[in-house]
Amino acid sequence: MARGERRRGRDAVVAQVDGGTASLVPDPDRPRAWSLLLHDAPQSHVDLDDPTHLGFEYQRRLGHVVDLLAPPGRPVNALHLGGGALTLARYLAATRPRSTQQVIEVDPALTRLVRSHLPLAKEWRIRVRGGDAREGLAKLPPGWADLVIADVFSGARTPAHLTSTEFLHQVRRVLRPGGWYAANIADGAPLAHLRAQIATCATAFGRQCVLADPAVLRGRRFGNTVLLAADDPLPVAELTRRTAGDPHPGRVESGRALDAFTGGARPVTDATAKASPPPPEGTFG
């Protein structure tokens, strides 16, 4: 049990974890669904009755990535940098049985809270390791993963050392030939962080695209963008179709349009890296 754990209201659970105050809040529309909040910022949504339900838009877009990575149902090796409520690990386990997954989560108290109240199915091959994402990445053998998902936030910001070319080349080392890298990137106007991350990713991978709410890409609001990269061609047309059909329709940019969006942004190195920008006050209500 996480330290200081207590109930808030009828069902919500509040606990002090290593990263601060974590809350598991019940979804009023789904009897066994919960949202994980850290410092009142939404992090994850889990439906214990239906692990294929992805309630957050950025998670739906990562779900499209999982669906298109390989033929339906084929098991894969997946590495998750950042655990949260293990939403994408659950989704992948449910849609691709017999997959092998490793999760690296820096906050073991958060992991204990999640596993206590939102247990994993026994048959799922999900291993959660405590520690820093980049340090854990360095311990994995070359070519182990079909997919690496980076979704790491500390105080609603991605740590600087997970934004650099050196980090991306570590990701590239762990991916098998033909593997994919997907990152959840939060930014707002003028989108300097997102543009720099696209430029940085281009130093390690030959192909990339972004999936996001059009308002985010226009800098009209702070939000999440999924950056997807690989060496082989990506299924941009199918990603576009699926993203456009989401409850909150999104847009996919790639090729020349993505190059134009990136503009003259320069790749980030360990020497120049900064944490992602903090959300503006009032972003989460």
VENHUZI-V750137 format. One record per residue. N is the residue number from 1. RES is the residue in one letter. PHI is phi in whole degrees, 0 to 359 (999 if undefined). Layout:
n:N res:RES phi:PHI
n:N res:RES phi:PHI
This chain:
n:1 res:M phi:999
n:2 res:A phi:294
n:3 res:R phi:295
n:4 res:G phi:69
n:5 res:E phi:293
n:6 res:R phi:206
n:7 res:R phi:272
n:8 res:R phi:239
n:9 res:G phi:71
n:10 res:R phi:282
n:11 res:D phi:233
n:12 res:A phi:299
n:13 res:V phi:244
n:14 res:V phi:238
n:15 res:A phi:214
n:16 res:Q phi:271
n:17 res:V phi:248
n:18 res:D phi:299
n:19 res:G phi:270
n:20 res:G phi:125
n:21 res:T phi:265
n:22 res:A phi:249
n:23 res:S phi:230
n:24 res:L phi:253
n:25 res:V phi:248
n:26 res:P phi:291
n:27 res:D phi:277
n:28 res:P phi:293
n:29 res:D phi:262
n:30 res:R phi:225
n:31 res:P phi:297
n:32 res:R phi:233
n:33 res:A phi:248
n:34 res:W phi:221
n:35 res:S phi:250
n:36 res:L phi:262
n:37 res:L phi:241
n:38 res:L phi:241
n:39 res:H phi:53
n:40 res:D phi:69
n:41 res:A phi:265
n:42 res:P phi:299
n:43 res:Q phi:244
n:44 res:S phi:208
n:45 res:H phi:225
n:46 res:V phi:227
n:47 res:D phi:248
n:48 res:L phi:294
n:49 res:D phi:281
n:50 res:D phi:215
n:51 res:P phi:292
n:52 res:T phi:275
n:53 res:H phi:279
n:54 res:L phi:245
n:55 res:G phi:279
n:56 res:F phi:266
n:57 res:E phi:299
n:58 res:Y phi:294
n:59 res:Q phi:289
n:60 res:R phi:300
n:61 res:R phi:290
n:62 res:L phi:293
n:63 res:G phi:297
n:64 res:H phi:299
n:65 res:V phi:300
n:66 res:V phi:301
n:67 res:D phi:295
n:68 res:L phi:261
n:69 res:L phi:299
n:70 res:A phi:208
n:71 res:P phi:306
n:72 res:P phi:308
n:73 res:G phi:82
n:74 res:R phi:291
n:75 res:P phi:294
n:76 res:V phi:223
n:77 res:N phi:260
n:78 res:A phi:233
n:79 res:L phi:243
n:80 res:H phi:250
n:81 res:L phi:266
n:82 res:G phi:99
n:83 res:G phi:257
n:84 res:G phi:57
n:85 res:A phi:269
n:86 res:L phi:65
n:87 res:T phi:299
n:88 res:L phi:288
n:89 res:A phi:296
n:90 res:R phi:296
n:91 res:Y phi:300
n:92 res:L phi:295
n:93 res:A phi:297
n:94 res:A phi:284
n:95 res:T phi:266
n:96 res:R phi:228
n:97 res:P phi:305
n:98 res:R phi:75
n:99 res:S phi:292
n:100 res:T phi:252
n:101 res:Q phi:231
n:102 res:Q phi:238
n:103 res:V phi:239
n:104 res:I phi:247
n:105 res:E phi:233
n:106 res:V phi:286
n:107 res:D phi:250
n:108 res:P phi:294
n:109 res:A phi:294
n:110 res:L phi:295
n:111 res:T phi:300
n:112 res:R phi:296
n:113 res:L phi:299
n:114 res:V phi:295
n:115 res:R phi:290
n:116 res:S phi:289
n:117 res:H phi:260
n:118 res:L phi:232
n:119 res:P phi:295
n:120 res:L phi:273
n:121 res:A phi:294
n:122 res:K phi:298
n:123 res:E phi:279
n:124 res:W phi:284
n:125 res:R phi:267
n:126 res:I phi:242
n:127 res:R phi:248
n:128 res:V phi:252
n:129 res:R phi:245
n:130 res:G phi:275
n:131 res:G phi:140
n:132 res:D phi:290
n:133 res:A phi:300
n:134 res:R phi:288
n:135 res:E phi:294
n:136 res:G phi:294
n:137 res:L phi:300
n:138 res:A phi:295
n:139 res:K phi:274
n:140 res:L phi:277
n:141 res:P phi:288
n:142 res:P phi:299
n:143 res:G phi:67
n:144 res:W phi:280
n:145 res:A phi:258
n:146 res:D phi:277
n:147 res:L phi:214
n:148 res:V phi:241
n:149 res:I phi:247
n:150 res:A phi:255
n:151 res:D phi:216
n:152 res:V phi:246
n:153 res:F phi:223
n:154 res:S phi:232
n:155 res:G phi:61
n:156 res:A phi:68
n:157 res:R phi:230
n:158 res:T phi:283
n:159 res:P phi:301
n:160 res:A phi:302
n:161 res:H phi:288
n:162 res:L phi:253
n:163 res:T phi:235
n:164 res:S phi:258
n:165 res:T phi:298
n:166 res:E phi:298
n:167 res:F phi:297
n:168 res:L phi:297
n:169 res:H phi:286
n:170 res:Q phi:292
n:171 res:V phi:301
n:172 res:R phi:301
n:173 res:R phi:298
n:174 res:V phi:283
n:175 res:L phi:284
n:176 res:R phi:286
n:177 res:P phi:303
n:178 res:G phi:89
n:179 res:G phi:286
n:180 res:W phi:242
n:181 res:Y phi:241
n:182 res:A phi:229
n:183 res:A phi:229
n:184 res:N phi:269
n:185 res:I phi:240
n:186 res:A phi:255
n:187 res:D phi:197
n:188 res:G phi:218
n:189 res:A phi:308
n:190 res:P phi:268
n:191 res:L phi:64
n:192 res:A phi:296
n:193 res:H phi:294
n:194 res:L phi:300
n:195 res:R phi:299
n:196 res:A phi:293
n:197 res:Q phi:291
n:198 res:I phi:295
n:199 res:A phi:297
n:200 res:T phi:294
n:201 res:C phi:297
n:202 res:A phi:293
n:203 res:T phi:284
n:204 res:A phi:247
n:205 res:F phi:229
n:206 res:G phi:274
n:207 res:R phi:228
n:208 res:Q phi:202
n:209 res:C phi:208
n:210 res:V phi:234
n:211 res:L phi:238
n:212 res:A phi:197
n:213 res:D phi:294
n:214 res:P phi:307
n:215 res:A phi:295
n:216 res:V phi:291
n:217 res:L phi:295
n:218 res:R phi:272
n:219 res:G phi:77
n:220 res:R phi:277
n:221 res:R phi:207
n:222 res:F phi:284
n:223 res:G phi:188
n:224 res:N phi:259
n:225 res:T phi:234
n:226 res:V phi:264
n:227 res:L phi:258
n:228 res:L phi:242
n:229 res:A phi:219
n:230 res:A phi:197
n:231 res:D phi:267
n:232 res:D phi:275
n:233 res:P phi:303
n:234 res:L phi:264
n:235 res:P phi:282
n:236 res:V phi:298
n:237 res:A phi:297
n:238 res:E phi:287
n:239 res:L phi:299
n:240 res:T phi:297
n:241 res:R phi:298
n:242 res:R phi:291
n:243 res:T phi:293
n:244 res:A phi:293
n:245 res:G phi:268
n:246 res:D phi:294
n:247 res:P phi:307
n:248 res:H phi:247
n:249 res:P phi:304
n:250 res:G phi:244
n:251 res:R phi:232
n:252 res:V phi:243
n:253 res:E phi:243
n:254 res:S phi:205
n:255 res:G phi:57
n:256 res:R phi:295
n:257 res:A phi:297
n:258 res:L phi:290
n:259 res:D phi:300
n:260 res:A phi:294
n:261 res:F phi:297
n:262 res:T phi:292
n:263 res:G phi:62
n:264 res:G phi:264
n:265 res:A phi:302
n:266 res:R phi:256
n:267 res:P phi:299
n:268 res:V phi:264
n:269 res:T phi:245
n:270 res:D phi:304
n:271 res:A phi:287
n:272 res:T phi:247
n:273 res:A phi:295
n:274 res:K phi:227
n:275 res:A phi:296
n:276 res:S phi:298
n:277 res:P phi:293
n:278 res:P phi:288
n:279 res:P phi:297
n:280 res:P phi:299
n:281 res:E phi:303
n:282 res:G phi:89
n:283 res:T phi:302
n:284 res:F phi:255
n:285 res:G phi:85
